[in-house]
């Protein structure tokens, strides 16, 4: 069993440092404090739901974005097996807080219980598997926890990786990555997004791999099909014929170059902006600096303005339909946020330079629907070209839309394999 194996030293050190750092940072950092506090009472909550969760389908995701990748697969499996209870776990507090309301407490609901992933130790991992006795497990994209995966393998629970993506720099492909490579052998099957990932895995002898594509294409295609309107965004859009730039999931670094670029344009567009962190400080900063009049989503009441500040959450993916061009934040920090939510509506996407971990960013650039900018001058040039040349804008819009449409279908492949494993 996993508990009898020698401790993978580098892995143990990395996890130990991570957990210790979270506990120390909790003294002053809000997110770290939520990570620590959220796990208190975890086992009591799970044990209280043990009877309902027996034989569950367990879906684990790092945070909200990864859950959105797993969601289409979960929905498809539940359509085929509606009686299955579902445990949804998150690593991050932001994921847990955003989706804890999904739990219905009933097997016939989409999710029976939402919980934090217990810290990765041999004792915790075996305790969780014994408590749940899961029928099958889905882990999304790049979540790999040594003890949890080995406990699932020891219990012969079929475990699947959804929308995996791999890079040569990851420990799996390095000389010191033995513990990480052993985790790959715990999966019954790995479904990956691109050929490069499949080739990397093949190079280290991992054969149970299927190039399925990315389930996020199916997720955003579903949002497009639902075509749910947003009265506030529609009203903002209809007050003038001027083009609209919708800025999604922005950080202060993004907002600085957006503001500078707008100053350099002869005829700047109107703005819809949704900051990544909807805090009073961030909202006040945007309201003070962006083109006036600035109206807020929650209190617009039909008011006219040049900037619509989205002080609410949960509407951005549907709001992109009301823009002409999208700027996606995060590319000057840890990495860009969802490009596909905008591209599916046929919105050309503009983003910062830190995009190399995201295959869809280069894909959209190559297709003609994505544009990378490194500073305000770059952003000004891209916006001027798209706004001043209708034919260029139309081609970019169609390229973005087509890029998404041509890549749907991963969900059916993955869900079919999981449903077969449940029989």
SVG drawing of the C-alpha trace seen along z (x, -y; Angstrom):
<svg xmlns="http://www.w3.org/2000/svg" viewBox="-33 -62 51 65">
<polyline fill="none" stroke="black" stroke-width="0.4" points="0.0,0.0 1.0,-3.6 1.5,-4.0 4.2,-1.3 6.2,-3.0 9.3,-5.0 8.4,-8.7 9.3,-10.6 11.6,-13.1 11.5,-16.0 7.7,-15.7 7.3,-15.5 9.5,-18.6 7.6,-20.6 4.2,-19.7 5.4,-20.4 6.8,-23.8 3.5,-24.6 1.3,-23.8 3.6,-25.4 3.8,-28.6 0.0,-28.7 -0.3,-28.5 2.2,-31.2 0.7,-33.5 -2.7,-33.0 -1.6,-35.4 -1.9,-38.3 -3.1,-37.0 -6.9,-36.7 -6.6,-33.9 -4.2,-31.8 -6.4,-32.2 -9.4,-30.9 -7.3,-28.0 -6.5,-27.0 -9.8,-27.9 -11.8,-26.2 -10.2,-22.8 -11.2,-22.9 -14.1,-20.4 -13.5,-18.8 -13.6,-15.2 -16.7,-15.9 -18.5,-17.3 -17.6,-14.3 -18.4,-11.7 -21.8,-13.4 -22.5,-12.8 -20.8,-9.4 -24.0,-7.4 -25.1,-9.7 -21.6,-9.7 -20.9,-6.0 -20.1,-4.8 -19.9,-8.4 -18.3,-10.0 -15.6,-12.2 -14.6,-15.3 -11.6,-17.3 -10.5,-20.6 -7.9,-23.2 -10.3,-26.2 -13.2,-27.6 -11.5,-27.6 -10.6,-23.9 -14.1,-23.1 -15.5,-24.7 -13.4,-22.3 -14.8,-19.3 -18.4,-20.6 -19.4,-19.5 -18.1,-16.0 -19.9,-15.8 -23.2,-16.9 -22.9,-14.3 -22.2,-11.5 -25.1,-12.6 -27.3,-12.6 -26.4,-8.9 -26.3,-7.9 -28.6,-10.4 -28.6,-8.2 -24.9,-8.7 -24.0,-10.8 -21.2,-13.3 -18.5,-14.7 -16.9,-17.9 -13.6,-19.0 -11.4,-22.0 -7.9,-22.9 -8.4,-26.6 -10.7,-28.7 -11.8,-30.7 -13.1,-27.6 -14.8,-26.3 -16.5,-29.6 -17.6,-30.2 -19.2,-26.7 -20.2,-25.5 -23.8,-26.5 -24.0,-23.7 -24.5,-21.1 -28.1,-19.9 -27.5,-17.0 -29.3,-14.7 -27.9,-12.0 -30.3,-13.2 -28.8,-16.7 -25.7,-17.6 -23.5,-17.7 -24.2,-16.0 -21.5,-17.7 -18.8,-20.3 -15.6,-20.1 -12.0,-21.0 -9.4,-18.4 -7.8,-17.0 -4.1,-17.8 -2.1,-15.2 -0.8,-12.6 -0.9,-8.8 -3.3,-8.7 -5.6,-11.3 -5.7,-9.7 -6.6,-6.2 -9.1,-7.6 -10.9,-9.5 -11.0,-6.5 -12.3,-4.2 -15.0,-6.8 -16.2,-7.4 -15.5,-4.1 -15.9,-6.0 -17.0,-4.4 -14.8,-6.6 -12.7,-9.7 -12.1,-12.7 -9.2,-15.0 -9.0,-18.1 -6.1,-19.4 -3.0,-19.7 -3.9,-18.5 -1.5,-15.8 -1.3,-14.7 0.9,-11.8 -0.8,-10.1 -4.4,-10.7 -3.6,-9.1 -1.7,-6.2 -4.5,-5.5 -7.0,-5.4 -4.8,-3.0 -4.4,-0.7 -8.2,-0.6 -8.5,0.1 -10.7,-3.0 -10.7,-4.0 -9.3,-7.5 -9.3,-9.8 -7.4,-13.0 -9.7,-15.5 -8.2,-18.0 -4.6,-17.4 -1.9,-19.5 1.8,-18.9 5.0,-20.9 8.7,-19.7 9.6,-21.8 7.2,-19.9 8.8,-17.4 7.3,-14.4 9.9,-14.9 12.9,-15.8 15.6,-13.6 14.3,-14.2 10.7,-13.5 10.3,-9.8 7.5,-10.5 5.7,-12.6 6.0,-10.0 4.6,-7.4 1.4,-9.5 0.8,-9.2 0.6,-5.4 -2.3,-5.8 -4.7,-7.0 -6.8,-4.5 -6.6,-6.9 -5.4,-10.4 -7.3,-12.7 -5.1,-15.5 -5.6,-18.7 -2.9,-18.6 -0.5,-16.4 2.5,-17.9 1.1,-16.5 0.5,-13.1 4.0,-13.0 5.6,-14.0 3.7,-11.2 4.6,-8.7 8.3,-9.6 8.2,-8.4 6.2,-5.3 2.7,-6.5 0.4,-4.8 -3.1,-5.1 -3.6,-8.5 -6.2,-9.9 -6.0,-13.2 -9.5,-14.4 -9.1,-18.1 -10.2,-20.6 -13.6,-20.4 -13.7,-24.2 -14.7,-24.4 -17.8,-22.4 -18.5,-24.5 -18.4,-27.8 -20.3,-26.4 -23.0,-25.5 -23.1,-29.1 -23.5,-30.3 -26.3,-27.9 -28.2,-28.9 -28.0,-32.5 -29.2,-34.0 -29.6,-37.8 -28.3,-40.4 -30.6,-43.4 -28.0,-45.7 -25.4,-45.0 -28.0,-45.1 -29.1,-48.6 -25.5,-49.9 -24.9,-48.6 -28.0,-50.1 -27.5,-53.7 -25.1,-54.4 -23.7,-52.9 -20.1,-53.4 -18.0,-50.2 -17.6,-48.5 -14.4,-47.1 -15.2,-44.6 -12.3,-44.1 -12.7,-40.8 -10.9,-39.6 -8.6,-42.6 -5.9,-43.3 -4.3,-46.7 -1.4,-46.0 -4.0,-45.4 -6.0,-48.5 -2.9,-50.7 -2.1,-49.8 -5.8,-50.0 -6.1,-53.5 -2.9,-54.6 -3.9,-53.1 -7.4,-54.7 -5.7,-58.2 -3.8,-57.6 -6.8,-56.7 -8.5,-59.4 -11.9,-57.8 -11.8,-55.5 -14.4,-52.8 -16.9,-52.6 -15.8,-50.2 -17.4,-47.4 -14.9,-46.2 -15.1,-43.3 -12.1,-43.3 -10.9,-39.9 -11.2,-40.8 -14.5,-42.6 -13.3,-44.5 -14.3,-48.0 -10.7,-49.2 -10.5,-47.8 -14.0,-49.1 -13.3,-52.6 -9.9,-52.7 -11.6,-51.8 -14.5,-54.2 -12.1,-57.1 -9.9,-56.6 -11.9,-55.1 -13.7,-57.3 -16.7,-59.1 -19.6,-58.8 -18.9,-55.5 -22.0,-53.5 -22.1,-50.3 -23.9,-47.1 -25.8,-46.9 -27.2,-50.4 -27.2,-51.5 -31.0,-51.8 -30.8,-52.7 -28.2,-55.4 -26.0,-56.4 -22.3,-56.2 -18.9,-55.6 -17.8,-52.9 -19.9,-50.1 -18.2,-48.8 -19.3,-45.2 -19.5,-45.1 -21.1,-41.7 -19.8,-38.2 -21.1,-35.3 -22.2,-37.3 -18.9,-37.9 -19.1,-34.8 -22.6,-36.0 -21.6,-39.6 -19.0,-39.2 -21.8,-39.0 -22.4,-42.7 -18.9,-43.8 -17.1,-44.1 -13.6,-43.4 -12.4,-41.7 -9.3,-42.4 -8.6,-39.5 -6.7,-40.2 -4.0,-38.2 -1.3,-38.3 0.9,-40.6 0.7,-38.5 0.3,-34.7 -1.4,-34.0 -4.4,-35.0 -7.9,-34.2 -10.5,-32.5 -10.1,-33.6 -12.7,-31.1 -15.6,-32.7 -15.1,-35.8 -14.0,-34.0 -17.1,-31.8 -19.1,-34.9 -16.9,-35.9 -14.9,-38.5 -11.2,-39.0 -9.2,-38.6 -6.3,-40.8 -4.1,-39.7 -0.7,-40.2 2.6,-38.3 2.3,-35.7 0.2,-33.3 2.6,-30.4 0.9,-27.9 -2.4,-28.3 -2.6,-26.5 -5.7,-28.4 -3.8,-31.7 -1.3,-30.6 -4.1,-28.9 -6.1,-32.1 -3.1,-34.1 -2.3,-31.7 -6.0,-31.7 -6.1,-35.5 -8.5,-35.9 -6.0,-36.7 -3.5,-39.5 -0.7,-39.7 0.3,-43.1 3.3,-43.9 2.6,-47.6 0.2,-50.4 1.6,-51.2 1.0,-47.7 -2.6,-47.8 -3.2,-51.2 -2.0,-49.8 -4.2,-46.7 -7.3,-48.6 -6.7,-51.3 -6.4,-48.6 -9.5,-46.7 -11.6,-49.9 -10.5,-51.8 -10.7,-48.9 -14.1,-47.2 -12.9,-44.4 -10.0,-43.6 -12.4,-43.5 -14.9,-41.2 -12.1,-38.8 -10.8,-38.6 -14.3,-38.1 -15.0,-35.2 -11.5,-33.7 -12.2,-33.7 -15.7,-32.2 -14.4,-29.5 -11.5,-28.6 -13.9,-27.6 -16.5,-25.9 -13.9,-23.6 -12.8,-22.2 -15.9,-21.1 -16.4,-17.4 -14.0,-16.5 -16.8,-16.0 -18.5,-13.1 -15.2,-11.2 -14.3,-11.5 -17.8,-11.0 -18.3,-7.9 -15.1,-6.3 -16.1,-7.1 -19.7,-5.8 -18.3,-2.6 -16.0,-2.3 -19.0,-2.6 -20.7,0.4"/>
</svg>
